[in-house]
Amino acid sequence: MNLNARVVVNRLAQQCAYKRIVTFSTKPAEHAVQAQDEPKNVQGLPITASQTTPVLPTTTRKPIIPANYRFVYPEFLPDPKVEWRNSIREKLERLDMLERRKQIDLPEFYVGSVLAVTSSDPHAAGKTSRFVGICINRDRCGLRARFVLRNVIDHQGMEVVYELYDPTIQKVEVLRLEKRLDDSLFYLRDALPEYSTFDENMEVEPLEEGAPVPVNDIKVVLRPRPWLERWERQNLRGVANIDQYLKDKHRQSSARVQKPWEKYDMMKHYRSTIAEEEQTEIFAEVHTELHTLELQRKRNKRKRTFVKPKHLA
């Protein structure tokens, strides 16, 4: 048989070949796949759930925003009263506050810290004035945030109210960073003058970087009545001798106005505070800028502490 005949025979065989039709699936069943994937022991039996090694729980990622931001930057939180809220105004104010912080260093301070504020004064000799005092109160929010400094100069109590983002403020120095037992120290007006007297040339008391802010648990001594306010009604922890000048009528009137049930009023607490979710959302907007400013402040602080030697060895 020649080559041409073989080619013709092979083609005829391919055309007349029986084609097998498969009427079932060639893929393995699901239970078979699962059985193959299951781990098996030495005997070839599947390992039960009790024999498998326990799976360790995944660690949750820590939030980037520090938890103390609402204490360090309370002015970034809006007013909790609903009738005074405006989301657009609040966002624009936060942008303005960040721009202002880029122009001037506004350090961390609390009620009870000793500050020195230098501001422009057209009536002063050098067109600037510097006031040293203890911070007795911080209030308001946004661009209207303010704080009050108190000092006793020449046996006369002096108080100056500063707006934190006032463009006339040139420098804010923290001479002593600390906290007090109460959120407001207005009772220093009725206390002995020694608790509000600070030297105008007071030097900075350094605090180690990363150390917690100390809490000064001193209790002041009040002068005899009359007082500017009824301090016995405010549950103050930083006053030592309130009961010394109280009579029975004062104690009875104080007991009548007490509202011990308010600490269980959840709706009042909700209306007077900002929700934690909203706080996280607000600080997430400004965290990058504030963190950059904090790093810049630390670098500047290190430069100030380094003293270049005059003579080399």
Buried (B, 14 or more C-beta within 10 A) or exposed (E): EEEEEEEEEEEEEEEEEEEEEEEEEEEEEEEEEEEEEEEEEEEEEEEEEEEEEEEEEEEEEEEEBBEEBBEBBBBBBBBBEEEEEEEEEBEEBBEEBBEBBEEEBBBBBBBBBBBBBBBBBEEEEEEBBBBBBBBBBBBBBBBEBBBBBBBBBEEEBEBBEBBBBBEEBEEBBBBBBBBBBBEBBBBBBBBEEEBBBBEEEEEEEEBEEEEEBEEEEEEBEBEEEEBEEEBBBBEBEBBEBBEEBBEEEBEEBBEEEEEEEEEEEEEEEEEEEBEEEEBBEBBEEBBEBBEEBBEEBEEEBEEEEEEEEEEEE
